[in-house]
């Protein structure tokens, strides 16, 4: 009996020593922190209740686009909502960015694509609650103003202003002419100062789940049509 008590006591001592010395950074079980993601769609598309009838978010690319003329009066209407699956975070600001990709043919006759970077285009300063829509618009003038100073070495040597390229003229009032893609992305801000601007390509960005209140995506693309 005494040996059994001693064995149990010794075992408990080893457990306590092990627990006190264990390095939690080596724990293979991940500790997940709360997070938020976004779901952005083109406004004006047919809806079934609150959800876009299209089965997958990424299939909404090019659903709305800038027109080929009268771009000084045009706009693309969108709506975005932030989603917290565990309701542990709120979002107090949403920034909308646009990346412009320019397509051109270089001096050797090769088809090329160059990114002109991302520019802040719009801000939702007081977003609505979890899973609630926030509407906004992007105009050709906004995008032109953001990228009007962009330059590209079309001939591999000289910096040429994108909007003053003699080989790809863009007249006033028609700044975009099907030689570009415009990619909308977003950043979500929470009251504690956290910023969410990138998500898992195989999870949030490539959401293939059935249409639900938890749907997500990471970008939308449009151009001129």
N, C-alpha and C positions, 0 to 999 in steps of 0.2 A: 504494500500500500504506500509506504513511504517512497519507494522507488518510482511508483506511478505518479505521485504528486510531484516528485522532483522532475520527472520527465516532462510533465505538463508545464511546470513552471519554467523549465529550461526552454521549451518550445516557444512559450509566450515571450520570453526574453529575446529570443532570436527574431521573432516577428517584430517586436518593438524596435530592435536595433535596425532591422532591415527597413522598416517604414521611416525611421528617423534619418537614415542615410540615403534613401532613394532620391535620385536626381530626376525631378519631374520633367525636366527638359528632354529626357530620354524616353519618356512615356510614349509608346507607339500609338496610343489612342488619342486622336486629335480633339482639341477643345474648340468648338465652333462658337464664334462671337456673332452677335446679331448683325444683320445686314439688310440692305434695301436694294431693290432693283427697279427698273423702269420699263414701261410699255408704251411705245409711241406709235401712232397710226395716222394716216391721212384722214382728215375730216371730210365729211360729205360722201363717204362710201356707205353703201347699204349696211345696216346693222340689224342684228337679231337681238332685241333687248338692249343690253349695255355693251355687248361684245361684237367686234367686227366679225362678219359672217365668213370671212376668209379663214380656212382652217389653220394656217400657220402664219405667225407674224412676218417672217421674212418674205412671204409671197406678196406683201403689200408694196414692195419696191416698184417705183414708176407708176403707181396708181394715179397720182396727180403729178403734173409737171408744169414748168414755165411754158407759156405759149411761144410761138415762133415770131409773133409781132406784138406791138403795143406792150412791151415789157415794162414800160414806165408806169403802167397802170395795173400790172398783174400781181398776183400773190399765190402762194401755196398755203392752204389752211391745214393745220395739224392739231392733234391733241395728244397729251401725254399724261400718264398717271404714275405715281410712285407706289410701290407695293412692299409692305413689310409682312412677311409670312407669319412671324411670331408676335407681331404687334409690340415689339420692344423699342422700336425707333420711330421717330417722326422726321419728316423732311420739311425744312423751312426755306429752302431756295432750290430752284432748278435752273441751271444754265444750259442754253441750247447753242451748240457749236455746228459749224458747217466746214467740211473739208472739201476743197475744190481740186478735182483731178483734171488735168489738161491732156487731151490726146492730140498728137501731131506727128508729122513725118519729118525725120531728121535729114541732114545734108546728104546722107548716103541712101536715102529712100526707105529707111526702116521705120516701121510704126513704133511710136514711143508713147509712154504714159508717164506723167510727172505729177506728183502731189505738190500743191502750193501751200500745204499746211492746213491747220485748223484755226478758225477765227470765231470768237464769241459773237453771236448774231442776236440773241434774244435772251431775256431773263424772266422767269416766273418768280417774282419776288415774294409772293404770298400764296404758295400752292395750297390746294384744297387737301382734304384728308386722305387717309389710306384708301387706295383703289378708286379715287374720285378723279374725274377728268379735268384737265386744265387745257384750255384752247390757246393757240398762238398762231401767228402767220410768219412766213418768210417771203420777202419781196426780192425781185431781181436787183432793185436799187440797193437794198441792204447788202446783198452778196457782192455786188460790184464795188460798193464803198469799202467793204472789208478787204477786197483783193486788188483794188485798182493800182496799187504800187508793185504788184508781183511781177517778177521777171524770170525768164527762162532762157537758157543758152540753146536756142533752137539749132544753131549752126555749130554747137559744141565749143564756141569761143566767146561770142559776144552776148551780153545780157540784153535781152529785148523785152520791153514791157508787154505783158500778155495782152492787154487791151489796146495796144498800139502796134500789133504785129502786122506788117503790111501783107504777109502771106495768109493772114486769117483776120480780115477786117471785121470790126464790130461797130457798126454805126450807132450814133446816139439814139437812145430809146430802144435799142436791141443789142444788149451787151452779150447775150449768150446765143450760140448758134449750133448746138449739137456737137460741139467739139469738147464737151466737158461733162463730167458727172459731179453732182453735188450730194455729199454724204452727210446726213444729219446725225449727230451724236449728242449726248447729254451728260451732265454731272449733277449728282444729287448731294445736297448739303444737309447735315443734321445739326441740331442745336449744340451738340457737344464739340463741334468743330470738325467732325469727320467729313471726308469727301469721298464719294463713291463714283468712280469714273471708268472702271474697267471690271469686267466680269468674265466668268469662265466661257470660252468659246464653245465647249461641248455641253454646257449646261444652260445658263441664262441666255447667252447669245444665240444658241441654236435650239431654242425651245421647240420641242416637237410634241409637246403634250396636247391633249384635247383642249378646245377653247374653254377657258375658265377665268375666274377672277384673279388667278395667280399668273396669267400669261406674261411673258417677258420677251424683250429683244434688246439689241445694243445699238442698232443704227437703222436708218432708212435712206434710200438712195432715190434721187430724181434727176431729171435733166430737162431738155427742151423737146417738146413734141407738138 
